[in-house]
């Protein structure tokens, strides 16, 4: 999910549906700089009902940061290569998808490592999701040449249960509805699959009217599927979970990699690293959505978590240098600056 886009001006599309004049939507409240190598990062996860933020910082491992005290609590042992953490307090377990294809498990309370098992032998894992209907987890591989594999394990014990292969180069994390369905995006095929969460058999296939479906959330309160698309014309799309009918399509910032729902405030947020923006959408009902505006963040701040206790939003980024494109116009991987990694805290206004 690594972005290679350059920093651009803040999304101009927000001007089409502006927030009330003077409404800042979200205000940067604090920044905390952490020691770091030249590593990049991927997912961050906030512990449910708590203050511990688990940040997958690849070469720097899985860093545990307290958002209340703004202090690093620990780095989980043997976690170099951390890419996608999953936190399951009901089982006192944490799982981490690793860049070498292994899955790390640890005790959530103590952070003691339980195991690190090899799952994929052809590349890294991207993320891990929990399906409450089956009490299973699914570890999803990163991009591949032709097929995507999911590894299924028992959530309570970490026991491997099977593997399933799909004919897509890249599948981002599926969204469980908790009732027996998983909504799985096929990024480069512009599709959303509805799968039986026990068998992973395909129940429906819906084409999505956008390019690069990268973020999917299931909203139980309205039985809606919320989608973030990247591409050259990034969009937020809302679907009816029963029929796949499109209910809304709204422009968002470039380079989305995170989406969150603030049920209390009726807001949907997307974090967009390409143009350093936080898109804020008002949900006025199951079928009514309105763009409020775009809050400027920082370049490459693409992954996000929302604190359900108070609505604060956390993003991470680091300073970077972008080399010149090659003869074919392909941009090289950015070079991140050591000791520049920051946690950004935003407060709703």
C-alpha distance (Angstrom), angle and dihedral (degrees) to the residues before:
residue distance angle dihedral
X1 . . .
X2 3.77 . .
X3 3.82 114.6 .
X4 3.77 123.5 -137.1
X5 3.75 96.8 -177.8
X6 3.76 122.8 122.4
X7 3.74 125.7 -121.0
X8 3.81 111.5 -89.8
X9 3.78 136.2 178.2
X10 3.80 117.6 -70.4
X11 3.79 113.7 -78.5
X12 3.77 110.2 -75.7
X13 3.78 93.1 -160.1
X14 3.79 90.6 78.0
X15 3.78 88.3 74.3
X16 3.80 89.3 69.4
X17 3.82 92.4 66.6
X18 3.79 104.9 18.9
X19 3.77 126.2 -172.8
X20 3.79 117.8 -118.3
X21 3.79 111.3 -64.9
X22 3.79 109.0 -88.4
X23 3.82 94.0 16.9
X24 3.81 106.0 131.3
X25 3.84 93.0 -173.9
X26 3.82 93.0 -160.9
X27 3.79 127.4 20.0
X28 3.80 124.7 -155.6
X29 3.80 102.0 -115.4
X30 3.79 102.8 176.2
X31 3.79 145.2 -8.7
X32 3.78 123.9 -152.1
X33 3.79 120.2 -165.1
X34 3.81 116.1 -151.4
X35 3.79 132.3 -165.7
X36 3.79 109.2 -96.1
X37 3.78 144.4 162.3
X38 3.80 122.4 -133.1
X39 3.81 89.4 -74.0
X40 3.76 129.1 134.8
X41 3.81 122.8 -144.5
X42 3.78 143.9 -150.4
X43 3.80 133.8 -168.6
X44 3.79 125.2 22.2
X45 3.81 122.3 -165.3
X46 3.80 129.6 -166.0
X47 3.79 115.3 -148.0
X48 3.84 110.1 -112.6
X49 3.81 111.7 -99.6
X50 3.80 90.2 -3.2
X51 3.78 144.6 88.6
X52 3.81 102.4 -119.5
X53 3.78 113.9 112.5
X54 3.82 114.2 -162.8
X55 3.80 111.1 -153.4
X56 3.81 121.9 -167.8
X57 3.80 101.9 -144.7
X58 3.80 97.9 169.9
X59 3.83 105.4 -147.6
X60 3.83 89.9 27.6
X61 3.81 93.3 49.7
X62 3.80 130.2 -136.5
X63 3.81 106.7 -28.8
X64 3.82 119.7 -161.2
X65 3.81 111.9 -149.6
X66 3.81 127.8 -178.3
X67 3.81 108.5 -136.4
X68 3.82 92.1 -162.7
X69 3.80 97.7 53.7
X70 3.84 93.9 25.0
X71 3.79 90.1 -134.2
X72 3.79 132.4 129.4
X73 3.80 108.7 -114.0
X74 3.79 100.3 -174.2
X75 3.76 148.9 -39.3
X76 3.79 112.1 -118.8
X77 3.81 111.1 -116.7
X78 3.80 120.0 -107.3
X79 3.82 90.4 11.5
X80 3.81 101.7 124.8
X81 3.79 104.2 134.3
X82 3.81 94.9 36.6
X83 3.81 111.2 165.0
X84 3.81 111.6 154.9
X85 3.83 125.2 18.5
X86 3.80 126.4 -164.3
X87 3.82 121.1 -165.7
X88 3.81 121.4 -154.7
X89 3.82 110.8 176.0
X90 3.82 91.4 174.3
X91 3.81 87.4 69.0
X92 3.82 97.1 29.7
X93 3.79 85.9 -120.6
X94 3.74 139.4 130.6
X95 3.78 125.6 -170.7
X96 3.78 128.6 -165.4
X97 3.80 128.3 -162.3
X98 3.81 105.9 -139.8
X99 3.79 130.9 -150.4
X100 3.83 91.8 -124.4
X101 3.82 93.1 59.1
X102 3.80 96.6 -99.4
X103 3.80 129.4 121.2
X104 3.80 118.8 -133.9
X105 3.81 120.1 -154.8
X106 3.80 126.9 -168.0
X107 3.80 142.4 167.4
X108 3.79 106.3 -93.2
X109 3.81 96.6 -147.7
X110 3.80 98.9 45.2
X111 3.84 98.6 24.1
X112 3.82 87.8 -133.7
X113 3.79 111.5 155.2
X114 3.80 114.8 -116.0
X115 3.79 102.2 -177.8
X116 3.78 146.6 -32.6
X117 3.79 113.1 -145.8
X118 3.78 130.2 -175.7
X119 3.79 113.5 -118.9
X120 3.80 108.8 156.6
X121 3.78 121.8 40.1
X122 3.81 97.0 -177.5
X123 3.80 101.2 60.7
X124 3.77 144.0 -43.6
X125 3.77 134.1 -37.7
X126 3.79 117.4 -117.6
X127 3.80 107.8 -161.9
X128 3.81 146.8 -22.4
X129 3.81 126.9 -131.4
X130 3.81 132.9 -170.7
X131 3.78 123.8 -135.7
X132 3.81 109.6 -157.3
X133 3.82 93.2 -166.2
X134 3.82 92.2 65.1
X135 3.81 99.9 20.2
X136 3.78 87.9 -126.8
X137 3.77 134.1 127.5
X138 3.78 127.0 -141.0
X139 3.81 121.0 -151.5
X140 3.80 110.0 -157.5
X141 3.79 123.9 -156.7
X142 3.79 124.3 -128.7
X143 3.79 124.6 -113.0
X144 3.81 116.1 -37.5
X145 3.80 135.9 -176.5
X146 3.80 96.2 -104.9
X147 3.83 115.6 -19.7
X148 3.79 139.6 43.0
X149 3.80 122.6 -143.4
X150 3.78 129.1 -155.3
X151 3.80 120.3 -159.9
X152 3.80 114.1 -152.8
X153 3.82 122.1 -153.4
X154 3.78 138.5 169.3
X155 3.79 106.6 -95.0
X156 3.80 96.3 -144.6
X157 3.80 98.1 47.9
X158 3.80 106.8 18.2
X159 3.80 90.8 -125.2
X160 3.83 111.3 158.2
X161 3.82 112.3 -117.0
X162 3.78 104.4 176.2
X163 3.77 148.9 -57.3
X164 3.80 133.1 -108.2
X165 3.79 128.4 -162.1
X166 3.80 124.8 -151.0
X167 3.83 125.6 -165.9
X168 3.81 95.4 -118.5
X169 3.80 131.1 103.9
X170 3.79 94.2 -138.7
X171 3.80 132.9 17.7
X172 3.78 119.9 178.8
X173 3.79 123.3 -152.6
X174 3.81 114.8 -54.6
X175 3.80 120.8 -130.3
X176 3.84 116.5 -129.4
X177 3.79 119.9 -147.3
X178 3.82 91.8 -157.1
X179 3.80 89.8 -125.8
X180 3.79 100.8 83.9
X181 3.80 104.8 -71.2
X182 3.78 134.9 99.7
X183 3.81 121.5 -161.4
X184 3.80 107.1 -148.8
X185 3.81 125.8 -173.0
X186 3.80 123.0 -144.3
X187 3.78 98.1 -154.6
X188 3.79 104.4 -157.4
X189 3.81 95.5 32.8
X190 3.82 93.4 57.3
X191 3.78 90.7 -129.7
X192 3.77 138.3 132.1
X193 3.81 117.2 -154.3
X194 3.78 124.4 -157.0
X195 3.80 107.0 -148.3
X196 3.78 133.6 -172.3
X197 3.80 100.6 -112.5
X198 3.83 93.7 -142.1
X199 3.80 100.9 45.5
X200 3.84 99.2 19.3
X201 3.79 87.3 -134.3
X202 3.80 114.4 154.8
X203 3.81 113.0 -105.6
X204 3.80 99.3 171.8
X205 3.78 140.0 0.2
X206 3.79 120.2 -152.5
X207 3.82 125.1 -172.2
X208 3.80 111.3 -135.4
X209 3.79 119.3 -141.6
X210 3.79 96.4 -130.0
X211 3.80 141.6 60.2
X212 3.82 124.4 -95.1
X213 3.79 108.8 8.2
X214 3.81 100.5 -149.2
X215 3.82 108.7 153.2
X216 3.81 127.4 46.0
X217 3.79 129.1 174.4
X218 3.79 128.9 177.9
X219 3.80 113.8 -141.5
X220 3.79 109.1 -154.3
X221 3.82 95.5 -172.8
X222 3.82 91.7 66.4
X223 3.83 101.8 16.7
X224 3.78 89.8 -118.5
X225 3.80 134.7 143.3
X226 3.79 114.3 -137.8
X227 3.79 117.1 -158.3
X228 3.79 135.1 -170.9
X229 3.82 118.9 -159.4
X230 3.78 126.2 -165.0
X231 3.81 117.0 -167.2
X232 3.81 125.7 107.8
X233 3.81 92.5 -57.6
X234 3.83 103.3 38.9
X235 3.79 116.4 -157.6
X236 3.78 144.2 -177.9
X237 3.79 111.5 -136.9
X238 3.79 130.2 -172.7
X239 3.81 122.4 -157.5
X240 3.79 135.9 -172.0
X241 3.81 103.1 -112.6
X242 3.80 93.2 -144.4
X243 3.79 99.5 51.2
X244 3.81 106.1 14.9
X245 3.81 89.1 -123.8
X246 3.80 113.5 158.7
X247 3.80 112.7 -118.8
X248 3.79 103.2 173.4
X249 3.80 142.4 8.9
X250 3.80 119.4 -169.7
X251 3.83 131.3 171.1
X252 3.81 115.9 -112.2
X253 3.80 137.3 178.7
X254 3.79 124.6 -68.5
X255 3.78 122.0 -91.4
X256 3.81 101.8 23.5
X257 3.78 114.1 -169.2
X258 3.80 102.1 153.0
X259 3.80 137.9 45.5
X260 3.79 131.7 -178.6
X261 3.79 137.8 177.9
X262 3.80 123.6 -141.0
X263 3.79 101.1 -160.8
X264 3.79 93.8 -178.8
X265 3.81 93.4 57.3
X266 3.78 97.0 31.6
X267 3.80 93.0 -120.4
X268 3.79 135.1 139.4
X269 3.80 117.5 -160.3
X270 3.79 133.6 -166.0
X271 3.81 123.7 -167.8
X272 3.78 112.0 -144.4
X273 3.79 119.2 -168.0
X274 3.79 96.9 -177.9
X275 3.79 96.8 69.7
X276 3.83 98.2 14.9
X277 3.78 98.0 -113.1
X278 3.78 142.3 136.1
X279 3.80 109.3 -147.3
X280 3.81 113.8 -148.6
X281 3.81 119.5 -158.3
X282 3.79 125.8 -176.1
X283 3.78 115.2 -137.9
X284 3.78 105.8 -153.8
X285 3.80 95.1 175.8
X286 3.80 141.3 -28.5
X287 3.82 91.4 -65.5
X288 3.81 102.8 25.4
X289 3.81 124.4 85.2
X290 3.80 131.1 164.8
X291 3.79 131.9 -174.6
X292 3.80 110.7 -124.1
X293 3.79 98.3 -178.6
X294 3.77 147.4 -82.3
X295 3.79 124.8 -81.1
X296 3.80 115.4 -149.0
X297 3.79 112.2 -121.7
X298 3.81 126.0 163.5
X299 3.81 134.4 -67.9
X300 3.81 114.4 -79.2
X301 3.84 93.3 9.5
X302 3.79 91.9 138.9
X303 3.82 107.8 139.8
X304 3.78 121.9 67.4
X305 3.78 146.6 178.7
X306 3.80 130.4 -165.4
X307 3.80 122.6 -144.8
X308 3.80 107.0 -130.0
X309 3.80 89.7 -158.0
X310 3.80 96.7 67.0
X311 3.80 109.4 -4.9
X312 3.78 95.4 -107.1
X313 3.79 115.3 152.3
X314 3.80 126.0 -141.6
X315 3.79 126.7 -159.4
X316 3.80 131.8 169.8
X317 3.78 134.3 -149.8
X318 3.79 144.1 148.3
X319 3.79 137.1 -146.6
X320 3.78 114.7 -91.0
X321 3.78 144.6 -177.0
X322 3.80 119.2 -138.8
X323 3.78 115.4 -150.7
X324 3.78 124.0 -142.1
X325 3.83 116.8 -82.6
X326 3.79 117.7 -100.7
X327 3.82 124.9 -113.9
X328 3.80 90.0 -79.5
X329 3.79 92.1 52.4
X330 3.80 94.3 -108.6
X331 3.78 113.9 146.0
X332 3.82 116.5 -132.2
X333 3.78 123.3 -125.0
X334 3.81 108.5 -78.8
X335 3.78 117.8 -108.0
X336 3.81 111.1 -127.1
X337 3.78 119.4 -145.3
X338 3.82 118.3 -119.7
X339 3.80 117.0 -111.1
X340 3.80 92.7 12.4
X341 3.83 99.4 104.4
X342 3.82 111.0 125.1
X343 3.79 137.8 -174.7
X344 3.80 111.6 -142.9
X345 3.80 119.7 -154.6
X346 3.82 119.5 -161.0
X347 3.79 125.3 -170.4
X348 3.83 122.7 -151.8
X349 3.79 113.5 -117.6
